[in-house]
């Protein structure tokens, strides 16, 4: 007898098993009853509480807020994050409530790193504004900059940051990293303090964990004029009002953002010509989504079977 057959789980990620249905079929193969996110976006806290009713024992989680209040109102036994970050999960509360928590730290690495490098090239060579010009039938040549010999700062030097560093070293850029948990040199990339890094940076790319603000008025003041800024970490690490001022002053020449404090995002940055925005799609390649979703599913199934032994 399958001990988890008939158990109810919630999939809260905005997209799941698209286009490959294999992760969903794997859950059904185990006899699990699946409730999918009805909103096709990040869940609000009240929506998460409502969907995590007393019958739901497992969660394949997105980026919705899973704080102590949410977890205490649920009957969850397992949270399986479809992604690497766990900043949206109150891990202490989960431990207190005997909820097992898992993530998929390896699967998104290459996809996010490749997207970051692509966005950097787009910013550096002004590809998007020239594309807009061409579509408007304007033959307007703009002069960008190359990556070779530029001082590139990687803030957050985990798996993704290290992969970005590996790629950028191949452009013969001068790469340094900032990470409070690491020291010395990793993969020929030196770890330096944040203030020094901001002063020398031509390009800054964010790959840190957590939602704590790291870049605001004080940090922008340390930077050279004309810096490029990229964020594939969490939206809260850059203070938006200060970023807007830095863009208007020319302190920041261009920015790419894939994550936002509030998602979906429809704020002032949508109207700024120096800003490139993507809707949190760092992991959205066919290969990565499949691997990540399958890993999240297997983590969930294995944990539930242990719980019901």
Residue pairs with C-beta under 8 A, 6 or more apart in sequence:
2 30
2 31
3 305
3 308
3 309
4 30
4 31
4 32
4 301
4 304
4 305
4 308
5 30
5 31
5 32
6 31
6 32
6 33
7 31
7 32
7 33
7 57
7 58
7 304
7 308
8 32
8 33
8 34
8 35
8 55
8 56
8 57
8 58
9 27
9 32
9 33
9 34
9 35
9 56
9 57
9 58
9 59
9 60
9 300
10 35
10 36
10 37
10 51
10 52
10 56
10 58
10 59
10 60
11 34
11 35
11 36
11 37
11 59
11 60
12 37
12 43
12 48
12 51
12 59
12 60
12 61
12 62
12 64
13 37
13 60
13 61
13 62
13 82
14 37
14 39
14 40
14 41
14 42
14 62
15 40
15 284
15 289
16 23
16 24
16 36
16 37
16 60
16 82
16 293
17 23
17 24
17 25
17 293
18 289
19 286
20 286
20 289
20 290
22 290
22 294
23 290
23 293
23 294
23 296
23 297
24 34
26 294
26 297
26 298
26 301
27 34
27 297
27 300
27 301
28 34
30 301
32 58
32 301
32 304
35 51
35 56
37 43
37 51
37 62
38 51
39 47
41 263
41 264
42 62
42 63
42 64
42 263
42 264
43 51
43 62
43 64
44 64
45 64
45 65
45 67
45 69
45 70
47 64
48 64
48 65
48 66
48 70
49 69
49 70
49 73
49 74
52 59
52 70
52 73
52 74
52 75
52 76
54 74
54 75
55 75
56 74
56 75
56 76
57 75
57 76
57 77
57 78
57 304
57 307
58 76
58 77
58 78
58 79
58 80
58 300
58 303
58 304
59 66
59 76
59 78
59 79
59 80
60 80
60 82
60 293
60 296
60 297
60 300
61 79
61 80
61 81
61 82
61 88
61 89
62 82
62 83
63 83
63 85
63 88
63 263
63 280
64 88
65 88
66 79
66 88
66 89
66 90
66 94
67 90
67 93
68 90
68 92
68 93
71 90
71 93
71 94
71 97
71 99
72 93
72 97
76 97
76 99
77 98
77 99
77 100
77 303
77 304
77 307
78 99
78 100
78 101
78 102
78 299
78 300
78 303
78 304
78 307
79 89
79 94
79 99
79 100
79 101
79 102
80 101
80 102
80 103
80 296
80 297
80 299
80 300
80 303
81 89
81 101
81 102
81 103
81 104
81 296
82 104
82 292
82 293
82 296
83 103
83 104
83 108
83 283
83 292
84 103
84 104
84 105
84 106
84 107
84 108
84 109
84 159
84 160
85 103
85 209
85 234
86 101
86 103
87 209
87 210
87 211
87 234
89 101
91 101
94 100
94 101
100 303
100 306
100 307
102 296
102 299
102 300
102 303
104 291
104 292
104 295
104 296
104 299
105 159
106 159
107 283
107 288
107 291
107 292
107 295
108 160
108 282
108 283
108 288
108 292
109 159
109 160
109 163
110 163
110 288
111 282
111 283
111 284
111 285
111 287
111 288
112 160
112 163
112 207
112 232
112 282
112 283
113 160
113 163
113 164
113 166
113 167
114 167
114 285
115 232
115 258
115 278
115 281
115 282
116 160
116 164
116 205
116 207
116 230
116 232
116 282
117 164
117 167
117 168
119 230
119 256
119 258
119 276
119 278
120 147
120 168
120 203
120 205
120 228
120 230
120 256
121 127
121 147
122 128
122 256
122 276
123 228
123 230
123 254
123 255
123 256
123 276
124 144
124 145
124 146
124 147
124 203
124 228
124 254
125 144
125 145
126 142
126 143
126 144
126 254
128 276
129 142
129 273
130 140
130 141
130 142
133 139
133 140
147 168
147 171
147 173
147 203
148 171
148 172
148 173
149 172
149 173
149 174
150 173
150 174
150 202
150 203
151 173
151 174
151 176
151 200
151 201
151 202
151 203
152 168
152 173
152 174
152 175
152 176
152 201
152 202
152 203
152 204
152 205
153 175
153 176
153 177
153 178
153 197
153 198
153 200
153 201
153 203
153 204
153 205
154 161
154 164
154 165
154 168
154 175
154 176
154 177
154 178
154 189
154 205
154 207
155 161
155 177
155 178
155 179
155 194
155 197
155 204
155 205
155 206
155 207
155 208
155 214
155 233
156 178
156 179
156 206
156 207
156 208
156 209
156 233
157 165
157 177
157 178
157 179
157 182
157 186
157 189
157 191
157 207
158 179
158 207
158 209
160 207
160 232
161 177
161 179
161 207
161 208
162 186
162 187
162 189
164 205
164 207
165 175
165 177
165 187
165 189
166 187
168 175
169 175
169 187
169 188
169 189
173 203
175 189
176 189
176 190
176 191
176 192
176 197
176 200
177 186
177 189
177 190
177 191
177 192
178 191
178 192
178 193
178 194
178 197
179 191
179 208
182 191
183 191
184 190
184 191
185 191
194 214
194 219
195 222
197 204
198 204
198 219
198 222
198 223
199 222
199 223
199 224
200 224
201 223
201 224
201 227
202 224
202 226
202 227
202 228
203 227
203 228
203 229
203 230
204 215
204 223
204 227
204 228
204 229
204 230
205 229
205 230
205 231
205 232
206 214
206 215
206 229
206 230
206 231
206 232
206 233
206 237
206 238
207 232
207 233
208 214
208 233
208 234
208 237
209 233
209 234
210 234
210 237
211 234
211 235
211 236
211 237
211 261
212 236
212 237
213 236
213 237
213 238
213 239
214 237
214 238
215 229
215 237
215 238
215 239
215 242
215 243
216 238
216 239
216 242
217 239
217 242
217 245
220 242
220 243
220 245
220 246
220 251
220 252
223 246
223 251
223 252
225 250
225 251
225 253
226 250
226 251
226 252
226 253
227 251
227 252
227 253
228 252
228 253
228 254
228 255
229 238
229 243
229 252
229 254
229 255
229 256
230 255
230 256
230 257
231 237
231 238
231 255
231 256
231 257
231 258
231 259
232 258
232 259
232 282
233 259
234 259
234 261
235 257
235 259
235 260
235 261
235 262
235 263
235 265
236 261
238 257
240 261
240 267
240 268
240 269
243 252
243 255
243 269
244 268
244 269
244 272
246 252
247 255
247 272
247 274
247 275
252 274
253 274
254 274
254 275
254 276
255 269
255 274
255 275
255 276
256 275
256 276
256 277
256 278
257 269
257 275
257 276
257 277
257 278
258 277
258 278
258 279
258 280
258 281
258 282
259 280
259 282
260 267
260 280
263 279
263 280
264 279
265 277
265 279
269 275
269 277
270 277
283 289
283 292
